[in-house]
């Protein structure tokens, strides 16, 4: 994905934050429906196959942990949010990006 596209996507997602709060707090919470989102960083998927080695290296170097997010790490977060242990979590965005957005 091109950097310009990422900026547009980020702007759109910021606008959607209002909707996330609206749905989580006003509409769905009374029915015990949780609204959460996961914001992953660059992940080891087919989606990054269009990036050159240089582009990929730049993105990884920008990440404080120095590596991409693994799909299994995202799935662990999804499983947690679906578990009883997360019963009081709603209206949140869980950022899993290796610290790139610190």
C-alpha positions as a Python dict, from the first residue, in 0.01 Angstrom:
ca = {
    (1, 'X'): (0, 0, 0),
    (2, 'X'): (133, 343, -91),
    (3, 'X'): (205, 590, 192),
    (4, 'X'): (-51, 834, 52),
    (5, 'X'): (-315, 563, 64),
    (6, 'X'): (-223, 489, 426),
    (7, 'X'): (-272, 855, 517),
    (8, 'X'): (-617, 858, 358),
    (9, 'X'): (-706, 532, 531),
    (10, 'X'): (-589, 674, 865),
    (11, 'X'): (-803, 985, 816),
    (12, 'X'): (-1107, 775, 733),
    (13, 'X'): (-1050, 555, 1037),
    (14, 'X'): (-1029, 862, 1261),
    (15, 'X'): (-1370, 970, 1134),
    (16, 'X'): (-1502, 623, 1204),
    (17, 'X'): (-1394, 652, 1568),
    (18, 'X'): (-1699, 868, 1637),
    (19, 'X'): (-1923, 597, 1494),
    (20, 'X'): (-1746, 333, 1702),
    (21, 'X'): (-1825, 529, 2019),
    (22, 'X'): (-2180, 594, 1907),
    (23, 'X'): (-2249, 226, 1839),
    (24, 'X'): (-2064, 101, 2146),
    (25, 'X'): (-2207, 333, 2405),
    (26, 'X'): (-2548, 440, 2288),
    (27, 'X'): (-2686, 165, 2072),
    (28, 'X'): (-2531, -169, 2151),
    (29, 'X'): (-2406, -162, 2511),
    (30, 'X'): (-2758, -196, 2655),
    (31, 'X'): (-2778, -529, 2471),
    (32, 'X'): (-2437, -643, 2601),
    (33, 'X'): (-2288, -615, 2254),
    (34, 'X'): (-1925, -503, 2255),
    (35, 'X'): (-1776, -286, 1982),
    (36, 'X'): (-1398, -295, 1959),
    (37, 'X'): (-1147, -266, 1680),
    (38, 'X'): (-795, -388, 1618),
    (39, 'X'): (-551, -159, 1438),
    (40, 'X'): (-263, -377, 1320),
    (41, 'X'): (70, -254, 1199),
    (42, 'X'): (249, -397, 899),
    (43, 'X'): (179, -770, 898),
    (44, 'X'): (334, -1077, 742),
    (45, 'X'): (62, -1135, 480),
    (46, 'X'): (25, -1146, 103),
    (47, 'X'): (-83, -782, 115),
    (48, 'X'): (277, -666, 154),
    (49, 'X'): (395, -861, -151),
    (50, 'X'): (369, -543, -361),
    (51, 'X'): (630, -368, -145),
    (52, 'X'): (988, -377, -258),
    (53, 'X'): (1254, -512, -22),
    (54, 'X'): (1371, -154, 35),
    (55, 'X'): (1020, -33, 123),
    (56, 'X'): (968, -325, 357),
    (57, 'X'): (1304, -263, 527),
    (58, 'X'): (1213, 105, 579),
    (59, 'X'): (880, 13, 740),
    (60, 'X'): (1044, -245, 966),
    (61, 'X'): (1315, 3, 1072),
    (62, 'X'): (1041, 254, 1165),
    (63, 'X'): (896, -2, 1405),
    (64, 'X'): (1056, 17, 1751),
    (65, 'X'): (1039, -361, 1793),
    (66, 'X'): (1208, -403, 1455),
    (67, 'X'): (973, -659, 1305),
    (68, 'X'): (634, -709, 1147),
    (69, 'X'): (325, -815, 1335),
    (70, 'X'): (241, -1183, 1300),
    (71, 'X'): (-110, -1292, 1208),
    (72, 'X'): (-108, -1519, 1515),
    (73, 'X'): (-55, -1213, 1736),
    (74, 'X'): (-362, -1045, 1589),
    (75, 'X'): (-564, -1364, 1632),
    (76, 'X'): (-457, -1383, 1999),
    (77, 'X'): (-595, -1032, 2049),
    (78, 'X'): (-919, -1121, 1872),
    (79, 'X'): (-956, -1431, 2089),
    (80, 'X'): (-899, -1220, 2400),
    (81, 'X'): (-1161, -963, 2299),
    (82, 'X'): (-1407, -1247, 2237),
    (83, 'X'): (-1337, -1407, 2575),
    (84, 'X'): (-1511, -1358, 2909),
    (85, 'X'): (-1189, -1197, 3036),
    (86, 'X'): (-1271, -896, 2815),
    (87, 'X'): (-1634, -875, 2929),
    (88, 'X'): (-1607, -508, 3029),
    (89, 'X'): (-1406, -387, 2730),
    (90, 'X'): (-1605, -195, 2469),
    (91, 'X'): (-1554, 108, 2248),
    (92, 'X'): (-1178, 54, 2222),
    (93, 'X'): (-919, 37, 1947),
    (94, 'X'): (-642, -207, 2028),
    (95, 'X'): (-330, -103, 1839),
    (96, 'X'): (-95, -391, 1764),
    (97, 'X'): (186, -241, 1562),
    (98, 'X'): (518, -305, 1731),
    (99, 'X'): (520, 50, 1869),
    (100, 'X'): (521, 237, 1537),
    (101, 'X'): (243, 471, 1657),
    (102, 'X'): (399, 564, 1989),
}
